[in-house]
Amino acid sequence: MNRLFTEEGSIENYGYIFQQNPNSRFVDVGNDDYDLYNPLLESDFVFDDEYWSNTTGNGINAKLGVIFKPVPQLNIGVSATTPTWYSLTNDYEDYFGITNYLVDGTESSDESPGDPVYYDYNLRTPYKLSAGLAYIFDAGGLLSADIDYVDYASLSMSSDDASYDQGFNNGIADTYTGAVNFRVGGEYLIAPQFMIRAGYGYTGSPYKDKDIDYSGQTISGGLGYRMNNFYVDLTYQNFQRSDSRIPYLLDDAAGQYSPVVDVKNQRHNVLLSVGVKF
């Protein structure tokens, strides 16, 4: 994995800042931030934060479930998926750098490259409980619904550093909680070989803090064709998720001046499947 955050901006002079906001902390002599960016000197800056990470390993889990048929047309299922127990090796490296371009034509740089770090650890992912039902209509169609409960707070890590593990696991327990995901869908046979489908899925937010909404939804629709063992499926999916991110924290009271980025993810997928069943 490679992640790069780049920011470009300008550090304005005292006169410009005072004109725009005479109450700014950067022109308040009594504020600790008065000299933070040298407000008497205008400059441009470029900030880079880059992170490289590579993880390898293996894991094992198990899934157990049962299906009930109270009537021939109705299927009811429940299942439990154990955590996945991973044994992993990770190596990573990071880099921080800022360059100031001053109005007198000079520039200054401050770099903080990190040394490669390697470590081994064990990871246990959350467990999942699931239930679902499907009803098949005699006229040629079905309705289905599924629901999952995932306990994200049960995630844990262990390594040779017990104190670090304790802090990591306490942070997981303080940050995450259980979340509910559900999916509903239907299919209808409009002709002997043709069918239409539609579905909706919701992914719950794993965070304890209700102000952090990381939920998502998927809406889908499609067509299907069947002839003997041959089939063709065409599906459209729309996925949406919105959240807020803080790329870095500034060293001030309660992080009130730290930048917040509102991110809206929207993904459109068109899937075509062609196959033969043996």
C-alpha positions as CSV (number, residue, x, y, z in Angstrom):
1,M,0.0,0.0,0.0
2,N,1.2,3.5,-0.8
3,R,-0.5,6.6,0.5
4,L,0.4,10.2,-0.4
5,F,-1.0,13.4,1.1
6,T,0.1,16.7,-0.5
7,E,-0.9,20.2,0.5
8,E,0.1,23.5,-1.2
9,G,-0.7,26.9,0.3
10,S,0.5,30.4,1.1
11,I,1.6,32.0,4.4
12,E,0.5,35.6,4.1
13,N,2.1,38.6,5.7
14,Y,0.9,40.4,8.8
15,G,-0.9,43.2,6.9
16,Y,-2.9,40.8,4.7
17,I,-3.9,38.6,7.7
18,F,-4.9,41.6,9.8
19,Q,-7.0,43.0,7.0
20,Q,-8.9,39.8,6.5
21,N,-9.3,39.0,10.2
22,P,-8.0,41.4,12.8
23,N,-8.9,38.8,15.5
24,S,-6.7,36.1,14.0
25,R,-4.4,34.3,16.4
26,F,-1.6,34.9,14.0
27,V,-1.7,38.7,14.6
28,D,-2.3,38.5,18.3
29,V,0.9,39.1,20.1
30,G,-0.3,37.4,23.2
31,N,-1.1,34.1,21.3
32,D,1.4,31.3,21.2
33,D,0.8,31.0,17.4
34,Y,1.8,34.6,16.7
35,D,5.3,33.5,15.7
36,L,4.3,30.0,14.5
37,Y,4.6,30.7,10.8
38,N,6.7,33.9,11.0
39,P,3.7,36.1,10.0
40,L,6.0,39.1,9.1
41,L,7.3,37.1,6.1
42,E,5.1,36.0,3.3
43,S,5.9,32.6,1.6
44,D,4.4,29.7,-0.3
45,F,4.8,26.1,1.0
46,V,4.4,22.5,-0.1
47,F,3.8,19.8,2.4
48,D,4.2,16.0,1.7
49,D,3.3,13.1,3.8
50,E,3.9,9.7,2.2
51,Y,3.6,6.2,3.7
52,W,4.6,2.8,2.3
53,S,3.4,-0.5,3.8
54,N,3.5,-4.1,2.8
55,T,1.9,-7.0,4.7
56,T,2.2,-10.7,4.2
57,G,0.9,-13.7,6.1
58,N,-1.8,-16.3,6.4
59,G,-5.0,-17.0,8.4
60,I,-7.7,-19.4,9.3
61,N,-11.4,-19.2,10.2
62,A,-14.6,-21.3,10.1
63,K,-18.3,-20.8,9.3
64,L,-21.2,-22.9,10.6
65,G,-24.8,-22.5,9.5
66,V,-28.1,-24.3,9.2
67,I,-31.1,-23.9,6.9
68,F,-34.8,-24.5,7.9
69,K,-37.7,-25.1,5.4
70,P,-40.9,-24.7,7.3
71,V,-42.8,-24.9,4.0
72,P,-41.3,-25.8,0.6
73,Q,-41.3,-22.2,-0.7
74,L,-39.5,-20.7,2.4
75,N,-35.9,-21.0,3.4
76,I,-34.7,-19.6,6.7
77,G,-31.0,-19.7,7.5
78,V,-28.7,-18.7,10.3
79,S,-24.9,-18.8,10.5
80,A,-21.9,-17.8,12.5
81,T,-18.5,-16.9,11.2
82,T,-15.6,-17.1,13.6
83,P,-12.9,-14.5,13.7
84,T,-10.0,-15.0,11.3
85,W,-6.8,-15.6,13.2
86,Y,-3.9,-14.2,11.1
87,S,-0.2,-14.5,11.5
88,L,1.3,-11.5,9.7
89,T,4.6,-9.7,8.9
90,N,4.5,-6.0,8.1
91,D,7.2,-3.7,6.8
92,Y,6.6,0.0,6.4
93,E,8.3,3.4,5.9
94,D,7.1,6.9,6.1
95,Y,8.3,10.4,5.0
96,F,7.4,13.9,6.0
97,G,8.6,17.0,4.3
98,I,7.8,20.7,4.0
99,T,9.4,23.3,1.7
100,N,8.9,27.0,2.1
101,Y,9.4,29.3,-1.0
102,L,10.2,32.8,0.3
103,V,9.5,36.0,-1.5
104,D,13.2,36.9,-1.6
105,G,13.7,33.9,-4.0
106,T,15.2,31.6,-1.4
107,E,13.7,28.4,-0.1
108,S,14.0,26.2,3.0
109,S,13.2,22.6,3.5
110,D,12.6,20.4,6.6
111,E,12.5,16.7,5.9
112,S,11.9,13.7,8.2
113,P,12.4,10.4,6.3
114,G,11.7,7.3,8.3
115,D,13.8,4.2,8.5
116,P,12.1,0.9,7.3
117,V,10.4,-1.0,10.1
118,Y,9.7,-4.7,10.2
119,Y,7.6,-6.5,12.8
120,D,5.6,-9.7,13.2
121,Y,2.2,-9.9,14.9
122,N,-1.0,-11.8,15.3
123,L,-4.4,-10.3,14.4
124,R,-7.9,-11.5,15.3
125,T,-10.7,-10.0,13.1
126,P,-14.3,-9.5,14.3
127,Y,-16.8,-12.4,14.4
128,K,-20.0,-12.2,12.4
129,L,-23.5,-13.5,13.1
130,S,-25.9,-13.8,10.1
131,A,-29.5,-14.6,9.4
132,G,-31.6,-14.7,6.2
133,L,-34.7,-15.8,4.5
134,A,-35.9,-16.4,1.0
135,Y,-39.3,-17.0,-0.4
136,I,-39.8,-18.6,-3.8
137,F,-43.1,-17.8,-5.6
138,D,-44.9,-20.3,-7.8
139,A,-45.3,-17.7,-10.6
140,G,-41.5,-17.5,-11.0
141,G,-39.8,-15.1,-8.7
142,L,-38.3,-14.7,-5.2
143,L,-37.7,-12.3,-2.4
144,S,-34.8,-12.5,0.0
145,A,-33.4,-10.6,3.0
146,D,-30.2,-11.0,5.0
147,I,-28.9,-9.3,8.1
148,D,-25.4,-9.4,9.7
149,Y,-24.1,-8.3,13.1
150,V,-20.3,-7.6,13.1
151,D,-18.6,-6.9,16.4
152,Y,-15.8,-4.6,15.4
153,A,-14.8,-4.0,19.0
154,S,-13.7,-7.6,19.2
155,L,-10.8,-7.0,16.9
156,S,-7.5,-7.5,18.7
157,M,-3.7,-7.8,18.1
158,S,-0.8,-9.5,19.9
159,S,2.9,-9.3,19.4
160,D,6.2,-9.4,21.4
161,D,5.4,-5.9,22.7
162,A,2.7,-6.4,25.4
163,S,2.5,-2.8,26.4
164,Y,1.9,-1.7,22.8
165,D,-0.7,-4.5,22.3
166,Q,-2.6,-3.3,25.4
167,G,-2.7,0.3,24.1
168,F,-3.8,-0.8,20.7
169,N,-6.5,-3.1,21.9
170,N,-7.8,-0.5,24.4
171,G,-8.0,2.0,21.5
172,I,-10.0,-0.5,19.5
173,A,-12.4,-1.0,22.3
174,D,-12.8,2.7,22.9
175,T,-13.3,3.5,19.2
176,Y,-15.3,0.8,17.7
177,T,-18.6,-1.0,18.4
178,G,-20.9,-3.5,16.8
179,A,-22.6,-2.7,13.5
180,V,-25.6,-4.1,11.6
181,N,-25.6,-4.7,7.9
182,F,-28.6,-5.8,5.9
183,R,-29.6,-6.6,2.3
184,V,-32.9,-7.1,0.6
185,G,-33.6,-8.1,-3.0
186,G,-36.0,-9.6,-5.4
187,E,-36.1,-11.4,-8.7
188,Y,-39.0,-11.9,-11.1
189,L,-39.3,-14.1,-14.2
190,I,-40.8,-11.9,-17.0
191,A,-40.4,-14.5,-19.7
192,P,-39.5,-18.2,-19.7
193,Q,-35.7,-17.4,-20.0
194,F,-35.6,-13.8,-18.8
195,M,-35.7,-12.3,-15.3
196,I,-35.2,-8.9,-13.7
197,R,-33.6,-8.2,-10.3
198,A,-33.3,-5.3,-7.9
199,G,-31.6,-5.0,-4.5
200,Y,-30.6,-2.7,-1.7
201,G,-27.8,-3.0,0.8
202,Y,-26.9,-1.0,3.9
203,T,-23.5,-1.2,5.7
204,G,-23.6,0.1,9.3
205,S,-20.9,2.4,10.8
206,P,-18.4,0.7,13.1
207,Y,-17.6,3.8,15.2
208,K,-18.8,4.4,18.8
209,D,-18.9,8.1,18.2
210,K,-22.2,8.8,16.6
211,D,-20.8,12.0,15.1
212,I,-18.7,9.8,12.8
213,D,-21.0,8.3,10.3
214,Y,-19.2,5.7,8.1
215,S,-22.3,3.9,6.9
216,G,-22.8,3.1,3.2
217,Q,-25.5,1.9,0.9
218,T,-25.6,0.0,-2.3
219,I,-28.5,0.0,-4.9
220,S,-28.5,-2.5,-7.7
221,G,-30.6,-3.7,-10.6
222,G,-30.1,-6.2,-13.4
223,L,-31.3,-8.6,-16.1
224,G,-30.7,-12.3,-16.4
225,Y,-31.0,-14.9,-19.2
226,R,-31.1,-18.7,-18.8
227,M,-31.2,-21.4,-21.4
228,N,-30.5,-25.0,-20.2
229,N,-27.0,-24.7,-18.6
230,F,-26.1,-21.4,-20.2
231,Y,-26.6,-18.1,-18.4
232,V,-25.9,-14.4,-18.9
233,D,-26.3,-11.8,-16.1
234,L,-26.0,-8.0,-16.4
235,T,-26.0,-5.9,-13.2
236,Y,-25.6,-2.3,-12.3
237,Q,-24.5,-1.3,-8.8
238,N,-24.3,2.2,-7.2
239,F,-22.4,2.5,-3.9
240,Q,-22.4,5.6,-1.8
241,R,-20.6,6.5,1.4
242,S,-19.8,9.9,3.0
243,D,-17.5,10.7,5.9
244,S,-15.2,13.3,7.4
245,R,-11.4,12.9,7.7
246,I,-8.7,14.8,9.5
247,P,-5.5,14.3,7.5
248,Y,-3.3,15.6,10.3
249,L,-3.6,17.2,13.8
250,L,-2.2,20.7,14.6
251,D,-0.6,21.2,17.9
252,D,-3.2,23.4,19.5
253,A,-5.9,23.1,22.1
254,A,-8.4,20.3,21.3
255,G,-7.2,20.3,17.7
256,Q,-9.7,23.1,16.8
257,Y,-7.6,24.4,14.0
258,S,-6.9,21.0,12.4
259,P,-8.3,20.7,8.8
260,V,-11.4,18.5,8.3
261,V,-12.1,17.1,4.9
262,D,-15.6,16.0,3.9
263,V,-15.3,13.0,1.6
264,K,-18.1,11.6,-0.5
265,N,-17.5,8.3,-2.2
266,Q,-19.7,7.2,-5.1
267,R,-19.0,4.1,-7.2
268,H,-20.8,3.0,-10.3
269,N,-20.2,-0.6,-11.4
270,V,-21.6,-2.5,-14.4
271,L,-21.0,-6.2,-14.2
272,L,-21.5,-8.8,-17.0
273,S,-21.3,-12.5,-16.2
274,V,-21.4,-15.3,-18.8
275,G,-21.1,-18.9,-17.9
276,V,-22.1,-22.6,-18.3
277,K,-23.2,-24.8,-15.4
278,F,-22.0,-28.5,-15.5
